[in-house]
Amino acid sequence: MAIDWDYWLKLHKLLNEEIILLTLGLNPDEVKIDYFMGERYIPNKENLLGELNLEYDRRMRLLTDSRLRPFTYLENLNDGDWGNYFSADANGTQVITTRFLLWLKNEDFGWDLPKELEAYIEKLDMPNQEHWAQGLVDNLNNRHSQSEPAKVKLSWTLKPLSKIQRMNGYRAVLYQTLQKMYNEGKLAPPTPHEVLNSWRVEFKDQPNDCKIYVLSKSFEYFSEMGTKKTVDIKSLKDAIKRLIITE
């Protein structure tokens, strides 16, 4: 699955693991991040990343060594955060996305980056102008290259209801959410994260008999029998695929 740059670069904060994966051109949606004893890790990382495993570790070490260090070019940014570092929390487990990329640009480590990310970073020269990051992300694909096809803009449509076998439980709510996104002109197929973010603010669109409780990377709902069930990102992704048609 292609990386949805429009989605990831609009996020104000990213996990350290997510931003490093993006710098390597790897899709965080396809990499499971687990927890053990309060620490995050990627299961079977060596086999999963293959030849990129060493580079991942090197980049992560630079991030962790620098996350709370002060940098003058991160001072007085009009981005709603304070401080002169790119870490998003005291524990250093997340980064402020645009600050991290501004740090990456200024320090110039010579990393081999995906061309979509390079195009975005090249525009990070107006840190004190209001809404600068939002404007850059919104125009990323158009500014990158008019001669190349946009990789993250895929055509899609909803399957007819007559072609869908199961619409019980949360699937009816999911279909309504996808239909709303389609009607609003969303060109890229919705991701599980986008659906979860939509559900966080659109509870009014849910029928009373299917209450959904959004968690970090999953959600809970009550079935018709009153049983509470949990659906993870992978299962939600599969459910979306069964309700849409992509090209």
N, C-alpha and C positions, 0 to 999 in steps of 0.2 A: 504494500500500500504506500502510495506517495505521501511524503510529509506535507501536512497542511500548514505551510509557513504562515499563512494569514492568521490561523488560529494561535499557533505557538508564540509568535512574536507580538501578539496583542495581549498576552498574559502579563500582568504587572510583575508577578513573581513566578519563578520556576525552581523546582528542586535542583540541587547541584548536579544530580545524575542526569536530569532531563536536559539541562543546558549543555553539558559535555557531550551527550549523545547527539544533540543537534549540530554541534561543531564538527562532528565526525560524519555528518550526513546520515545518521541513523534515526529512525522514527521511534520516539518514546512510546507511542501507542503500541508498538510491537515488542517492547522490552519490559518484562515484569520486574518490578522493584519490590522487594520483600523487606520484612523487619525481623530482627533478632536481638533480644536484649536491649531494645531501644535504639538500635543502629540499623540503618538502611543498607541493603546490599542487593546485587543483581545475581540471582541464582544461576549457577553454571556459566558464569561470566566468561571464563577463558574459552570455552567451546562456542558460546554464543557470539562473541565478538571476533573470535579468530585472530587474524593478523592485526586487527585494530586494538586488541586488548592492551598491549604495552603502551600504545599512544593514548588510550583512554586513561590509564593509570598516571601517565606523565602529566596530562592536562588536568586531571583531578588534583594532583599534588600541587600544581601551580595555583589552582583555584583555592584550595584549602589554606595554602601558605599566605595568600594575598587577600582573602575575603574580608578581613577586619583591619587591613592596613589603610592608612589615610592617603588619599591622592588628591592633589590640589585641583585637578580638572573635574573632580566630582563634587566640589564645593559649590554651594549656592545655586544648585540646579532647581529649576522651576518644575519639579516633577512630583511634588506632594510628599516627598520624603526628606528626612534631615540626615545630617552626617556627611562625611566625605569618603565613604567606602561603599562597596557594592553588595555586601551581605544584607539579606532582608530580615534576619533575626539574630538575636544574641548568641544562639548556638551555632550559627553559621551553616544551617542546613538548607537554606534557600538563597537565591540571588535576586536582586532587582534586575529584571531582564535588560532594560536599556542601559543601566549603569554597568552591568557586566560587559556588555558589548562595546560600550564606550571605553572601558578599561582595556578590553582586547584590542581595540583600534589604537589606542595611545601607546600601549606597551609593545605592540608589534612583535609578537613571538615568532612570526613566520609560519604559523599553523596553516596547513592546507585545509581550506574551508569550502563548503558547498557554495556554488556561485550565487544561489539565492540569498544566502547569509552574507556573502561578500558585498552584494549589491545594497543590502540594507545597511551594513556597517559603514560603507563609503559615504552614506548620507548623514552620518551622525556628526554633523559639524555645526548644529544649531541648538546646543543643549539648553540655552536660556530663553528660547522662544516657546511660548505656551502651546501645548498640544503638539509639539514637534514629533514625538514618537508615534502618536496615533495617526497623524497625517502620513508619515512615512510608510507605516504598515498598510494603510488603506490603499496606497498607490504602488505597493511593491511590485506586483506583477506587470503593471503598465510601464513603470519606469525601468524595469530590468532590461527588457528587450522586446521590441515590437516585431522582430523577425523570428523569434523563437516561440513555439507554442507554450502556453502556460501549463505547467505541470500539475498545479494544484486546482485548476479550474476544470472540473469534469462535469459533463452533462448527466443528469439523473432525473428520474421521475418516479412517482408513486405507483406501485402495483395496483391494479383495479381490485376493489374489495372482493369481487367474485373469484379472484385468483388466490385469495388468502384463506387458508384453512382455519387458522386459530386466531381469534381476535379477543380472547378472554383475558381477564386480569389486566396487567399493565399495558398490554399490547394495543388496546384501544386508545389509551392515553398517548402512547408512543406514536401511533398512526396520526393522531390529531396534531401532535407536535411537529412531525415531519411534514404534514400537509400545510401547516402554518409557515414553516420555513420555505417550502416550495412556492407557496403563494406570494411570499415576500421577495421572491426572486433570487434565492440563494443558489449560486451556480455549482458550488462544490458539494458533493454528498456530505450530509451531516456526520460528524464524528460522535462517538459516545460522550466525550467531554462536553461538546456543544449541547447535546441533549440534556445532560445533567445540569449544566449551567442554566439552561432554559427552564428546567423544572424547579430550580431554586427560586425563581422569581415569578413563575406563572402557575402557581397553585390554583388560581381561580379557574383555569381551564380544565382542571381535573374533575371528573365525575365524583360524586360523594361516596360511591361504593368502591373507589379504588384510590385510597390515599397513599401518596408516595412520600417517602422520607429519604432525602438525598444525603449520602455520606460522602467521604472524601473521594473514593474511587469505586463506589457502588451505590446501590439504593435498596431500600426495603419497601415492601408493599404487603397489603393484606389480600389474600385470595378470596374467592367467593365463599369459601368455607370458614373464613375468619382466621386462617393460618398466616402467620407472618413469614414472609420469604425474603431472601436476600439475592440480589442479582448483581454480579460483578461486571467489570468493564468488558471482558471478553464475551460474556453472554449477551450484554446489551448490544455489542457490536454485531454479533450474529443475528440478533433480533432485527436490527436496522437493515441488514443485508436482505433479510427475508421479506421486508416491506417495500423495498425500492428496486429500481432497475437502473443500472449504470452502464455507460458505454466506455 
